[in-house]
């Protein structure tokens, strides 16, 4: 098979794979999430076993902790929805007043009449109230589906933990000629993804807590909403932090209009939190960051967002890192790993040669 034919077959295979992932999302999405949770909790299992805790007890403890966290997350989700629905009538009035204020200022700047520039919302022709109600009610109506997905994730995790002791022996038996390479590849993937997820959870939790405290201190509405959103969206590189910062600042502007100095202070506080945690502390804790191109990350965010929605965007970076590590350990697929990388190691090698 020549290179052109191989490339065409590979492309068709990738398209079919993504199609199957999208069509069977209800099956594969909980499985992939449980795999990443398995990677995240494996060091905890190792630590418990080193402390002479029986494997079955350690597994039960880990599953109970994960189940408790999932239940808390679902509870917070519906608490946030009820909180927003309770304040929605008040914010319909506030957003209308904010729109009127901004529209008046813009008419003064562009010297336009009210008939030429009625309001920003009118010009954008957005039924934001209807869309917001639709989104909130759709989330509420899928409560059973969300609980079902959580149950599937915990079930998959339980069986993965049960198989944990025999995974490496199975790999050795399945690939006897490349036992060392297979072991090393699994070790690299597990270590890098475990480190990435551990640090990301820690940084995201710190971001959520600081957003929550900032919202409370400044007297903002919905502090819990912004805390949870800051935690969740921090898993989406760059885009997530921009969305939550802009969204929180917009709500602050609507709430505190026309106290622009207070809005600026709130925006600056959120920006400082994101900059310090995301650009200073996160890289230091990660050590060597995931060697992925920013362009590749953006493409993968769009691709997995299309396949699995918002959950796909959360999983895009870990999935891409796994793909890169697998390709790096298979000689015929190493060019793909190089294309997915940031190129920093190649650039360092070229600089050394130049010197």
N, C-alpha and C positions, 0 to 999 in steps of 0.2 A: 504494500500500500504506500503510494507516494505521499509527500507532505501535503499537497493540495487536497487530496481525498481525505487524509487524516484530519485536516483542519475542518473540512466540511462535516465529517462525521462527528467530530468533537462539538462543533457548534450546534448541530441538530440534537446531540445528546444533552447538551446544557439546556437548550430550549425545552426539550421534553421533560427534563428533570424539574425545571422551574414550573412548568405547566402542571406536573403531578403534585408538586408542593402546594400550588395554589388551589387546585381542585380538591386535594385531600388535606387541607389546612387543619381541619378539626382533628385529624389523626396525628399529623406530623408535628404541628406546633407545640402541643403539650409534651411530646416526646423530646423535642429539641430543648425546650425549657428545662425539663427534668434532667437532661444530660448535663447542661451547664450548672444546674444546682448540684448535681452529683460531683462535678469537678470542684465546685466551690466548697462542699462539705467534706470532701475526701481527706484534706489535712486535719479537720476536726476529728474524723474517725481514727486517723493515725495517732493523734495525740491521746485520745481516750484509750486506745488499745495499748499505747506505751505506758499508760497509768494503770495497766492491768484490769481495765474494765472489760468484761466479756463482750464479744462481738455483737451478740444479740441485744444486750442491754444498750451498747453504744448506738446500734442501729435504731432502736426504739426511741432513744433520747433525741437523736438527730431528726427523725421523722416527726416527733412531737414538736420540736422547735420550729421546723419548717412549716408544719400545719398551723401552729399558733401564729406565725408571721403572716401566712396567707390569709387566715381568718381576720387578723387585725387589718390587713390591707383592704379586704373586701368591706369590712365595717367602715373604714375611713372613706372608702369610695362612695358609699351610699350616704354617709354623714355629710360629705362635701356636697353631694347632689341636693340633699334636703336643705342645706345651708344656703346654697345659691338660689334654689326655688323660693325660699322664704323671703329673700332680699330682692328677687327679680322685679316686682312692681316698683319698689323704691328706685332701683337702678334704671328702669325704663325712663322714669322722669329725669334722673340725673344725666343719663346719656343724651337725652333730648336737649336738656339745658346746655350740656357741654358742646353738642353739635351746633346749637344756636350761637353760642359764644364764639366758637372757632369760625363759623360762617360769617359772622359780623366782622371779625377781624380781617378775614380774607377779602371780604367785599371792600373794606377800607383800603387794603393794600393794593388791590387791582382796580379800584374805582369802578366797581360793578354794582348794578342795581339788584334789588331783591328778586326781581323777575328773572334776571339773567343768571343769578347765582342764589337759588333759594336756600339750599343747605347742602352740606357734604353728603349726608345720608341719602338725600333725594337724588343727587347727581350719581352716586354710586349704585342707586337702585337696589339696595340690600334689605331684605326682610330679616334683620338680625334677631329680632324678638322671636319670630316664628322658627328660625333656624336653631336658636339656642334652646327653645322649649323642645324642639324635635330631638336634638342631640341628648338632652338630659332625660327625656322620657324614654328614648330608645335604650339608653344605658340601664335605666331602671327596669325596663321590660325584659332585659336580657340577664336578669339577676340569676335565674336558674341555670342559664348557659354558663355564666361565669363560675358559679359554684361547681358545675359539672366539670369544667376545665381544671379547676383547682384540685378536684378529687382525682382526675386522671393524672395530673402532674405528680401528686403524692403517691399514687399507685405505681406509676412508672419508676419513681425514685426508690420506692421500697424494693422493687424487683432488681433495680440496678445495684442497690446496696447489698442485696442478697447474693448477687453474682460477682461482687467486688473481689472476693478472694480468688476466684477462678478465671478472671479475665485474662491475666498475663499468661497463664498456662495454656489457655485456649489459643491465644495469639501465637505462642511458641509452637503449638501443634499445627496450627493452620499454615504458618509460614516457617517451616523448619530450616530452609536454606538462608533465610534472612532474619534469623531470630534476634541477633544483636541490633540490626537496623530497626526492626519493628519495635523492639523494646525502647530504643532510644527515641524513636519518633513519638511513641505514646508518652514517654517521659517528658519530652520537650513540649508537646501540646498541653499536657496536663499542668506542667509547671507554669508555662507562660499564661495560659488562660486562667488558671487559679490565681496567679499573682494579679493579673489584670482585673479580674472580677472582685477580688478581695479589696484591692485599693480603691476600685471604682465604687463599691458599696460604701466603704468608709468615707470617701470624699463626698459622695452623693448625700449620705446621711448628715455629714457636717454642713453641707450646703443647705439642705432642707431645714435643719434646726436653726441656722443663722437667718435664713429667710423668714422663718416663723417668728423668731425673736424680734427681728427688725420690723416686721409688720405689726407686732403687738406694741412695741415701744413707740412707733410712729402713730399708732391709733388707726391703722388701716383696717378695713373690713376684710373678712375671709383670710385670716392669718394661717389657719390650718390648710386651706386650699393651696395657698402659695408655698407653704412648707412642703406639702406632699408633691406638688407639681415640680418644685425645684429638685426634690430627691429623684423623681422619676425621669424628668427630662434631662438631667445631668448625664444619663446613660447614652444619650444621643449626642455625639461629638459636635461641638460648635453650635449647631442649629438649636439644640435643646436649650442651652444657656441663653441664647439670643431671644428665643420665643418667650421663656418665663420672665426674663428681665423686662422685655418690652411690654408684655402683657400686664405684669405687676405695676409697671410705671403708668400705663394707660389707666388702670383702675384707680391708682392714686390720683392721677390728674382729674378723673371724673369725680372722685370723692371729695377732693380738697379744692376744687375750682373756686376762686381764682388764685389760690395760695401757691404760686409757682415756685417760690423759694423752698417750700416744704417738699414739693414734688421733686425738685432738683436734688435735694438732700437724700430723699428716699432712693431715687435713681442712682445717685453716686454710691450710696451704701450697698445696694444690690450689685453694682458694677465692681466695687472693690472686693466684695465676697467672691464673685466669680473669678476675678483676676488672680487673687491671692491663692485660692484653693485650686483653681484649674491650671494656672500657668506657673505657679511657684511650688506649692506643696505636692500636688499630684505628680509632676515629673520627678521630684526628689524621692517620693515613696516608690514610684514605679521602677526607679533605676533606669534600665534600658526600656524605653517605651515600645509598644508594638510597632514593628518596622513596616508600616503601611503608608502608602502614598496618600496625601490628603485628597487628591482627585479620585483615587480608587475608593476611599471612604465615602465621598460624596455620591459616587455612582452606586455603590452598594447600599447606601441609605435609601436612595431612590428605588433601586431594584427590589430590595427586600421589603420596603414600604409598600410597593405595589403588590407584592406577592402575599404578605401577611399583615399589611396595615401597620398601625403604630407599634405592634409587638415586633414585627419584622425589623423596624428601625432600631429598636432596642437591641436586637440580636445581630444586627448587620456586622458590627465590628468583630465580635467574637467568632462568628461564622467565617468571616473573611480571613481572620488570623489562622483558624484551623485549616482552611483551604491552602493558605500560603505555606504553612508548616508541612502539610502533606506533600505539596508539590516540591518543596525544597529537599525532601528526603527521597524523592523518586527521580533518578537521573534524567529520564526523558521529559519530565515535567518541570524541571528547574527553570527554564526560561519563563514560565508562567509566574513562578515565585519571584523572579527578578522584576517582572513587570508590575507585580502587585506591591513591591517594596517601595520605600521612600527614596531609595537610591543613595542614601547617606554613606553606607559602607563602600559602595562603588566609588563615590566621589572622594572618600578618604584615601582609597587605594590609588586613584589617579593623581591625587595631590602628592602622595609619597613618591610615586614614579617621577612626577614632574620635578621634585626636589632632588 
